[in-house]
């Protein structure tokens, strides 16, 4: 997750669990790209609005909770 944020936001690092995507320079287009990347890399369904309301730590928690939930057939 940190790598995706740093790449999309062009940051050298310095992120914490409390980092806010928009406060660090993100916008609606970048959060949409982040949602697609997470869905692809972590094989979970997340939307840009879900990620928009969460800091980095909360996004990680969301992804972990979705990865442990069995998918419907």
Buried (B, 14 or more C-beta within 10 A) or exposed (E): BBEBBBEBBEBEEEBEEEBEBEEBEBEEEBBBBBBEBBBEEBEBEBEBEBBBEBBBBBBBEBBEEBEEEEEEE
